[in-house]
Amino acid sequence: MLSILQGEGRVTNIDLAERIGMAPSPCLRHVKALEADGVIEGYSARLNRRALGFGVLAFVQINLSQHTDDSVERFTEALGRLSEVTECYAVTGDFDYLLRVVARDLDDLGESVLRRLLRLPGVKDVRSTIVLDVVKNAPPVPLV
């Protein structure tokens, strides 16, 4: 069930029930229970960033100058207002945060880094890596 829903979020309950060998009513109850338990967080469409005019994808590494609760909160609040940052992860290693950033072109990416990311509260260092090609983009969680 989860495998089908991950790949085809728009599948109808009747089709899902038929494919897993279940009656529609208990199938729907099971899906609703998975939603209520937080296993299914929501449904969305995957959009093609290039078709929407975002030709550049980059990963940006950020180090903060301080790691107090207040400085981290100010940084994350300000970061949340930047629409070009589509994902942000607090990580271990040589930097504090890893960001996924989309931009229309290299000039737009430069503007994002120089005028917005470097000016975020508490930012000490920013490094960018431009993606040349997406080799694998598999958002589904492995169900082993």
C-alpha positions as CSV (number, residue, x, y, z in Angstrom):
1,M,0.0,0.0,0.0
2,L,2.7,2.5,1.0
3,S,4.8,1.7,-2.0
4,I,1.9,2.4,-4.3
5,L,0.9,5.6,-2.5
6,Q,4.5,6.9,-2.6
7,G,4.7,6.5,-6.3
8,E,1.2,7.4,-7.2
9,G,-0.3,9.8,-4.7
10,R,-3.3,10.4,-6.9
11,V,-4.4,6.7,-7.1
12,T,-8.1,6.3,-6.3
13,N,-9.1,4.3,-3.2
14,I,-10.9,1.8,-5.5
15,D,-7.8,1.2,-7.6
16,L,-5.6,1.0,-4.5
17,A,-7.9,-1.5,-2.9
18,E,-8.0,-3.6,-6.0
19,R,-4.3,-3.6,-6.4
20,I,-3.6,-4.7,-2.9
21,G,-6.4,-7.2,-2.7
22,M,-8.6,-5.4,-0.2
23,A,-12.2,-4.2,-0.2
24,P,-12.4,-0.4,-0.7
25,S,-13.9,0.4,2.7
26,P,-11.2,-1.2,4.9
27,C,-8.6,0.1,2.5
28,L,-9.8,3.7,3.0
29,R,-9.9,3.1,6.8
30,H,-6.3,1.9,6.7
31,V,-5.1,4.9,4.7
32,K,-6.9,7.3,7.1
33,A,-5.2,5.5,10.0
34,L,-1.8,5.9,8.4
35,E,-2.5,9.6,7.9
36,A,-3.7,10.0,11.5
37,D,-0.6,8.1,12.8
38,G,1.7,10.5,10.8
39,V,3.1,7.8,8.5
40,I,1.5,9.6,5.6
41,E,2.3,13.3,6.0
42,G,0.5,14.5,2.9
43,Y,0.2,14.4,-0.8
44,S,1.9,16.6,-3.4
45,A,2.9,17.0,-7.0
46,R,6.5,17.0,-8.1
47,L,7.2,20.0,-10.2
48,N,9.8,20.3,-12.9
49,R,12.0,23.3,-11.7
50,R,13.4,23.8,-15.2
51,A,9.9,24.0,-16.8
52,L,9.2,26.7,-14.2
53,G,12.3,28.7,-15.2
54,F,14.8,27.6,-12.5
55,G,17.7,26.3,-14.6
56,V,20.2,26.2,-11.7
57,L,20.2,23.9,-8.8
58,A,22.9,24.3,-6.1
59,F,23.7,22.9,-2.6
60,V,24.9,25.6,-0.2
61,Q,26.9,24.9,2.9
62,I,26.6,27.3,5.8
63,N,28.5,27.8,9.0
64,L,27.2,29.9,11.8
65,S,29.5,32.1,13.9
66,Q,27.6,31.1,17.1
67,H,25.4,28.2,18.0
68,T,23.3,29.6,20.8
69,D,19.6,28.8,20.8
70,D,18.9,32.5,20.0
71,S,21.3,32.7,17.1
72,V,20.1,29.5,15.6
73,E,16.5,30.6,15.9
74,R,17.2,33.9,14.3
75,F,19.0,32.2,11.4
76,T,16.3,29.6,10.8
77,E,13.5,32.2,11.0
78,A,15.2,34.4,8.4
79,L,16.0,31.4,6.2
80,G,12.4,30.3,6.2
81,R,11.5,33.5,4.4
82,L,13.8,32.7,1.4
83,S,11.7,31.0,-1.3
84,E,14.7,30.0,-3.3
85,V,15.8,27.7,-0.4
86,T,13.7,24.6,-1.0
87,E,15.3,22.4,1.7
88,C,17.5,23.0,4.7
89,Y,19.2,20.4,6.9
90,A,21.2,20.8,10.1
91,V,24.2,18.4,9.6
92,T,27.3,17.0,11.1
93,G,30.8,17.5,9.6
94,D,32.6,20.6,8.3
95,F,29.5,22.8,8.1
96,D,26.4,23.4,10.1
97,Y,23.6,23.5,7.5
98,L,23.1,22.1,4.0
99,L,20.7,24.0,1.8
100,R,19.1,23.1,-1.5
101,V,18.7,26.2,-3.6
102,V,17.1,26.8,-6.9
103,A,17.8,29.8,-9.1
104,R,16.8,31.1,-12.6
105,D,20.5,31.3,-13.7
106,L,24.0,31.9,-12.3
107,D,23.4,35.6,-11.8
108,D,20.3,34.8,-9.8
109,L,22.3,32.3,-7.7
110,G,25.0,34.8,-7.1
111,E,22.4,37.3,-6.0
112,S,20.9,34.8,-3.6
113,V,24.3,33.9,-2.1
114,L,25.8,37.4,-1.9
115,R,22.7,39.5,-1.1
116,R,20.6,37.1,1.0
117,L,22.4,34.0,2.4
118,L,25.6,35.8,3.4
119,R,23.5,38.5,5.1
120,L,21.4,36.1,7.2
121,P,21.8,36.5,11.0
122,G,24.9,34.7,12.4
123,V,26.2,33.4,9.1
124,K,30.0,33.1,9.2
125,D,30.8,31.2,6.0
126,V,29.0,30.1,2.8
127,R,30.1,27.6,0.2
128,S,28.2,26.7,-3.0
129,T,28.2,23.6,-5.2
130,I,26.4,23.8,-8.5
131,V,24.6,20.7,-9.6
132,L,25.7,19.6,-13.2
133,D,23.2,16.7,-13.5
134,V,20.7,15.0,-11.3
135,V,21.7,11.4,-11.4
136,K,19.1,10.1,-8.9
137,N,16.1,12.0,-7.5
138,A,14.1,9.4,-5.6
139,P,12.0,11.0,-2.9
140,P,10.3,7.8,-1.8
141,V,11.4,6.3,1.5
142,P,12.8,2.7,1.0
143,L,10.3,0.1,2.2
144,V,12.3,-2.9,2.9
